[in-house]
Amino acid sequence: MKPALTVIGILMIVVGIVTLAYQRITYTKHENVAQIGDIRVTADTPTTIYFPPVFGGLTLVAGIVLVVISRKN
């Protein structure tokens, strides 16, 4: 059980740091606008996902707590 908590804690620390460093992820979404026979009209729409800094901070703190708890036992 201890190694599992340590691994989960380390993963949470990494996710927290990455979330604090990059607070948004932007990617391009390809959408079909219209199709008439063999002709297709597509549009590339940029989509952004925002992560609040509180999420990254809480994930980082929870990961540190899990690592400390697994080391004490």
C-alpha positions in Angstrom: 0.0 0.0 0.0 2.9 2.4 0.8 4.5 2.3 -2.7 1.1 2.9 -4.3 0.5 6.0 -2.2 4.0 7.2 -3.0 3.5 6.8 -6.7 0.1 8.5 -6.6 1.5 11.3 -4.6 4.4 11.8 -7.0 2.0 11.8 -10.0 -0.2 14.4 -8.2 2.9 16.6 -7.5 3.9 16.4 -11.2 0.3 17.2 -12.4 0.1 20.1 -9.9 3.4 21.6 -11.1 2.4 21.3 -14.8 -1.0 22.8 -14.1 0.6 25.8 -12.3 3.1 26.2 -15.2 0.6 25.9 -18.0 -2.7 27.2 -17.0 -4.4 26.5 -20.3 -4.2 24.0 -23.1 -5.1 25.1 -26.7 -5.8 22.7 -29.5 -7.4 22.9 -32.9 -10.8 21.2 -33.6 -11.7 20.3 -37.2 -15.4 20.7 -37.8 -17.5 20.0 -40.9 -19.5 23.1 -41.7 -21.3 21.9 -44.8 -21.3 19.0 -47.2 -22.8 19.1 -50.7 -22.2 15.9 -52.6 -18.4 15.3 -52.7 -17.6 18.9 -51.6 -16.9 19.4 -47.9 -16.5 22.7 -46.2 -14.5 22.5 -43.0 -13.4 25.0 -40.3 -10.5 24.9 -37.9 -11.6 26.2 -34.6 -9.1 26.8 -31.8 -10.4 25.5 -28.5 -8.9 26.3 -25.1 -9.3 24.5 -21.8 -8.4 26.7 -18.7 -7.2 25.3 -15.4 -7.5 27.6 -12.4 -4.3 28.0 -10.3 -6.3 26.8 -7.2 -6.6 23.4 -8.9 -2.9 23.1 -9.4 -2.1 24.3 -5.9 -4.5 21.9 -4.3 -3.2 19.0 -6.4 0.4 19.8 -5.5 -0.4 20.0 -1.7 -2.4 16.8 -1.8 0.5 15.0 -3.5 2.9 16.3 -1.0 0.6 15.1 1.9 0.3 11.6 0.3 4.1 11.3 0.0 4.7 12.4 3.6 2.0 10.1 4.9 3.5 7.1 3.0 7.0 7.9 4.2 6.0 8.1 7.9 4.3 4.7 8.0 
